[in-house]
Amino acid sequence: MLASAVSPNAYTYTVLVKGLARDSKIPEAHKYMLDMMSKGIRPNAPQSTLLLLHLQPPNSPASLHSPGV
């Protein structure tokens, strides 16, 4: 994207972070989440919820109450 002079937005970062989290690449997901926020890009409420749920450890109390995410 950057090579084409196209800047990522909240949606593209959300897709990237969510995919990395699903693949258990939490350090990489966290890096891109911080990068997104350092550029002033904030995900909307549903995207934030999905990101937080995927970034939680699998046996945390919140993940036990969110089946199907």
C-alpha distances in whole Angstrom, upper triangle without the diagonal:
4,5,5,7,5,6,7,11,14,13,10,12,15,14,12,16,18,17,18,21,22,22,24,21,22,22,18,18,20,18,14,17,18,15,14,18,18,15,18,16,19,19,22,25,24,21,23,25,24,22,25,27,25,25,28,31,32,35,35,37,34,33,36,36,33,33,31,28
4,5,5,5,6,8,12,15,15,12,13,16,16,14,17,20,19,19,22,24,24,25,22,23,22,18,18,20,17,14,17,18,14,14,17,16,14,17,16,19,20,23,26,26,23,24,27,25,23,26,28,26,26,29,32,33,37,36,38,36,34,38,38,35,35,33,30
4,5,7,9,11,15,18,18,15,16,20,19,17,20,23,22,21,25,26,25,27,24,25,24,21,21,23,20,17,20,21,17,17,21,20,18,21,20,23,23,26,30,29,26,27,30,28,26,29,31,29,29,32,34,36,39,39,41,39,37,41,41,38,38,36,33
4,5,9,11,14,18,18,15,16,20,19,18,21,23,22,23,26,27,27,29,26,27,26,23,23,25,22,19,22,23,19,18,22,21,18,21,20,23,23,26,29,29,26,27,30,29,27,30,32,30,30,34,36,37,41,40,42,39,38,41,41,38,38,36,33
4,6,10,13,16,17,15,16,19,19,18,21,23,23,24,26,28,28,30,27,27,26,23,23,24,21,19,21,21,17,17,20,19,16,18,17,21,21,24,28,28,25,26,29,28,26,29,32,30,30,33,36,37,41,40,42,39,38,41,41,38,39,36,33
4,7,9,13,13,11,13,16,16,15,18,20,20,21,24,25,26,27,25,25,25,21,21,22,20,17,18,19,16,15,18,17,14,16,15,18,18,21,24,24,21,23,26,25,23,26,29,27,27,31,33,35,38,37,39,36,35,38,38,35,35,33,30
4,6,10,11,9,10,14,14,14,16,18,19,19,22,24,24,26,23,23,22,19,18,19,17,14,15,16,13,11,14,14,11,12,11,14,15,18,21,22,19,20,23,22,20,23,26,24,24,28,31,32,36,34,36,33,32,36,35,32,33,31,28
4,7,8,6,7,10,11,10,12,15,15,16,18,20,21,22,20,20,20,16,15,16,15,11,12,14,11,9,12,13,10,12,9,12,12,15,18,18,15,17,20,19,17,20,22,21,21,24,27,29,32,31,33,29,28,32,32,28,29,27,24
4,5,5,6,9,10,11,12,14,16,17,18,20,22,23,21,20,20,18,15,16,16,12,12,13,11,8,11,12,10,10,7,9,9,11,15,15,12,14,17,17,15,18,21,20,20,23,26,28,31,30,31,28,27,30,30,26,28,26,22
4,6,5,6,9,10,10,12,14,15,16,18,20,21,19,18,19,17,14,15,15,11,10,12,11,8,9,12,10,10,6,6,5,8,11,12,9,10,13,13,12,15,17,17,17,20,23,25,28,26,27,24,23,27,26,23,24,23,19
4,5,5,6,9,10,10,12,14,15,16,18,20,19,18,20,17,14,16,16,13,12,15,14,10,13,16,14,13,10,10,7,9,12,11,8,11,14,12,12,15,17,16,17,20,23,24,27,26,27,24,23,26,25,22,23,21,17
4,5,5,6,9,10,11,12,14,15,17,19,17,17,18,15,13,15,14,11,11,14,12,10,13,15,13,14,11,12,10,12,15,14,11,13,16,14,13,16,18,16,17,21,23,24,28,27,28,25,24,27,27,24,24,22,19
4,5,5,6,8,10,11,12,14,15,16,15,14,15,12,9,11,11,7,7,10,9,7,10,12,11,12,9,10,9,12,14,14,10,11,14,12,10,14,16,14,14,18,21,22,25,24,26,23,22,25,25,22,23,21,18
4,5,5,6,8,10,10,12,14,15,14,14,15,13,10,11,12,9,8,12,12,9,11,14,14,14,10,10,7,10,12,10,7,8,11,9,7,11,13,11,12,16,19,20,23,22,23,20,19,22,22,19,20,18,14
4,6,5,6,9,10,11,12,14,14,14,16,13,10,13,14,11,11,14,14,12,15,17,17,17,14,13,11,13,15,13,9,11,13,10,9,13,14,12,13,17,19,20,23,23,24,21,20,23,23,19,20,17,14
4,6,5,6,9,10,11,13,11,12,13,10,8,11,11,8,9,13,12,11,14,16,16,17,14,14,12,15,17,15,12,13,15,12,10,14,15,12,13,16,19,19,23,23,25,22,20,24,24,21,21,19,16
4,5,5,6,9,10,11,9,9,10,8,5,7,9,6,7,10,11,10,12,15,15,16,13,13,11,14,15,14,10,11,12,10,7,10,12,9,9,13,15,16,20,19,22,19,17,21,21,18,19,18,14
4,5,5,6,9,10,10,10,12,11,7,10,12,10,10,14,14,13,15,18,18,19,16,15,12,14,14,12,9,10,11,8,6,9,10,7,8,12,14,15,18,18,20,17,15,18,19,15,16,14,11
4,5,5,6,9,9,10,12,10,8,12,13,11,12,16,16,15,18,20,20,21,18,18,15,17,18,16,13,14,15,11,10,13,13,9,11,14,16,16,19,20,22,20,17,20,21,18,17,15,13
4,5,5,6,5,7,9,7,5,9,10,9,11,14,14,14,17,19,20,21,18,18,16,19,19,18,14,15,16,13,10,13,13,9,10,13,14,15,18,19,22,20,17,20,22,19,19,17,15
4,5,5,5,5,9,8,6,9,11,11,11,14,15,15,17,19,21,21,19,18,16,18,18,16,13,13,13,10,8,10,9,6,6,9,10,11,15,15,18,16,13,17,18,15,16,15,12
4,5,7,9,12,11,9,12,15,14,14,18,19,18,20,23,24,24,22,20,18,19,19,17,14,15,14,11,10,12,10,7,9,11,12,11,15,16,18,16,13,16,17,15,14,13,10
4,5,8,11,10,10,13,15,14,15,18,19,19,22,24,25,26,23,23,20,22,23,20,18,18,18,14,13,15,14,10,11,13,13,13,16,18,21,19,16,19,21,18,17,16,14
4,5,9,9,9,11,13,14,15,17,19,19,21,23,24,25,23,22,21,23,22,21,18,18,17,15,13,13,13,9,9,10,10,10,14,15,18,17,14,17,19,17,17,17,15
4,6,6,6,9,10,11,12,15,16,17,19,20,22,23,21,21,20,22,23,21,18,18,18,15,13,14,14,11,9,12,12,13,17,17,21,20,17,20,22,20,20,20,17
4,5,5,6,8,10,10,12,14,15,16,18,20,21,20,19,18,20,20,19,17,15,16,14,11,11,12,9,7,9,10,12,15,15,18,17,15,18,20,19,19,19,16
4,5,5,6,9,10,11,12,14,15,16,19,20,19,19,19,22,22,22,19,17,18,17,13,14,15,12,10,12,12,15,18,18,21,20,18,22,24,22,23,23,20
4,5,5,6,9,10,11,12,14,15,17,19,17,18,17,21,22,21,18,17,18,16,13,14,16,13,11,14,15,17,20,20,23,22,20,24,25,23,24,23,20
4,5,5,6,9,10,11,12,14,16,17,15,15,14,17,18,17,14,13,14,13,9,11,12,10,8,12,13,15,19,18,21,19,17,21,22,20,21,20,17
4,6,5,6,9,10,11,12,14,16,14,14,14,17,18,18,15,13,15,14,10,10,13,11,8,11,13,16,19,18,20,18,18,21,22,20,22,22,18
4,5,5,6,9,10,10,13,15,14,15,15,19,20,20,17,15,18,17,13,14,16,14,12,15,17,19,22,21,24,22,21,25,26,24,26,25,22
4,5,5,6,9,10,11,13,11,12,12,16,18,18,14,13,16,15,11,13,16,14,12,16,18,20,23,22,25,23,21,25,26,23,25,24,20
4,5,5,6,9,10,11,9,9,10,13,15,15,12,10,13,12,9,10,13,12,10,14,16,19,22,20,22,20,19,23,23,21,23,22,19
4,5,5,6,9,10,10,10,12,15,17,18,15,13,16,16,12,13,16,15,13,16,18,21,24,22,24,22,22,26,26,24,26,26,22
4,5,5,6,9,9,11,12,16,18,19,16,15,18,18,14,16,19,17,16,19,21,24,27,25,27,25,25,28,29,27,28,27,24
4,6,5,7,5,7,9,13,15,16,13,12,16,15,12,14,18,17,15,19,22,24,27,25,27,24,24,28,27,25,27,26,22
4,5,5,5,6,9,12,14,16,13,12,15,16,13,14,18,17,16,18,22,24,27,24,26,23,24,27,27,25,27,27,23
4,5,7,9,12,16,18,20,17,15,19,20,16,17,21,20,18,21,24,27,29,27,29,26,27,31,30,28,31,30,26
4,6,9,12,15,18,20,17,16,20,20,17,19,22,22,20,23,26,29,32,30,31,28,29,32,32,30,32,31,27
4,6,10,13,15,18,15,14,18,19,17,18,22,22,20,23,26,29,31,29,30,27,28,31,31,28,31,30,26
4,7,10,13,15,12,12,15,16,14,16,19,19,18,21,25,27,29,27,28,25,25,29,28,26,28,27,23
4,7,9,12,9,8,12,13,12,13,16,17,16,19,23,25,27,25,25,22,23,26,25,23,25,24,20
4,7,8,6,6,9,10,9,11,14,14,15,17,21,22,25,23,23,20,20,23,22,20,22,21,17
4,6,5,6,9,10,11,12,14,16,16,18,22,23,26,23,23,20,20,23,21,19,21,20,16
4,5,5,6,9,10,11,12,14,15,17,20,21,23,21,20,17,17,20,18,16,18,18,15
4,5,5,6,9,10,11,12,14,16,19,20,22,20,19,16,16,18,16,13,15,14,11
4,5,5,6,9,10,11,12,15,18,19,21,19,20,16,16,19,18,15,16,15,11
4,5,5,6,9,10,11,12,16,18,20,17,18,14,15,18,17,14,17,16,13
4,5,5,6,9,10,11,15,15,17,15,15,11,11,14,13,11,13,13,10
4,6,5,6,9,10,13,14,16,15,15,12,11,14,13,10,12,11,7
4,5,5,6,9,12,13,16,15,16,13,12,15,15,13,14,14,10
4,5,5,6,10,12,14,12,13,10,10,13,13,11,14,14,11
4,5,5,9,9,11,10,11,7,6,10,10,8,10,11,8
4,6,8,8,12,11,13,10,8,12,13,10,11,11,8
4,7,9,12,10,13,11,10,13,15,13,14,15,12
4,6,8,7,9,8,7,10,12,11,13,15,12
4,6,6,9,9,8,10,13,13,14,16,14
4,6,9,9,6,8,11,11,11,13,12
4,6,8,6,7,10,11,12,15,14
4,6,5,7,9,11,13,15,14
4,6,5,7,9,12,15,14
4,5,5,7,10,13,12
4,5,5,7,10,9
4,6,7,10,11
4,6,10,10
4,7,6
4,6
4
